[in-house]
Each structure stands twice: as structure tokens, then as C-alpha cells.
Amino acid sequence: MKKSLFIASTFLIGISGFAMAGDHPSFAEADTDGNGNLNRMELTTALPELDLMETEGTTEVTVADVKRALPVVDFADDDVANAEPVGKEQYEQIVDAMDDMSDANNVSNI
């Protein structure tokens, strides 16, 4: 009986993690000022689990800032070197990387 409960609870925890993995706002929802780029507040509101370092005196966030916090994101090297702002394409890359990490974590927990 205990083994059945353990297996059932492990299964439910795994399923709940998979449901949460894709549960991020769209870029349009995240870009509250509609300027086509995400500032620090917009990005951390949309993705609170993204641990960005505070940068004194600026609300801008670049792909280089995100790459430091989340090295697995596969941004174009030029975007990182040129400190490009986080636009729709970069936001989708961030979300995909976070979902991949969440999926991998859920699989390893089973």
C-alpha cells in the first residue's frame, strides 16, 4: 500500500511539473509598455524564477545579463557581445531553455 501511494504521488508531482513548465506569459503579455523589448521589471515579472543580478541605475536588461544568469540559453554570439536588448526572439529562447531545464529536472526526479 505504501509503495502504491509513493508511486502515485511521484507520478502526480511529475505531471504537475510538466504542466508548470510551459506556463509562461507570451511576449506580448510580458511587454507591458509595448516597445518590443523587455526591461528588467517586465522580464522578472514574466519569469520570476529567472535570477537576474541587480544593475544599479538601469532598468534595461540585455541578452548578456540573461546569459550570466542562465548560461544554457543559446543566444547568437553577436547578440551577447553587442549587449542586445531582450526582444521577442530572445524571450522565446529564454522560455524554451527554462522549460527544457524544468523538463530535465522532472525526468530526473521520477
HELIX and SHEET records of a PDB file:
HELIX    1   1 LYS A    2  ALA A   21  1                                  20    
HELIX    2   2 PHE A   27  ALA A   30  1                                   4    
HELIX    3   3 ARG A   40  ALA A   46  1                                   7    
HELIX    4   4 VAL A   63  ALA A   69  1                                   7    
HELIX    5   5 ASP A   77  ALA A   81  1                                   5    
HELIX    6   6 LYS A   88  SER A  108  1                                  21    
END                                                                             
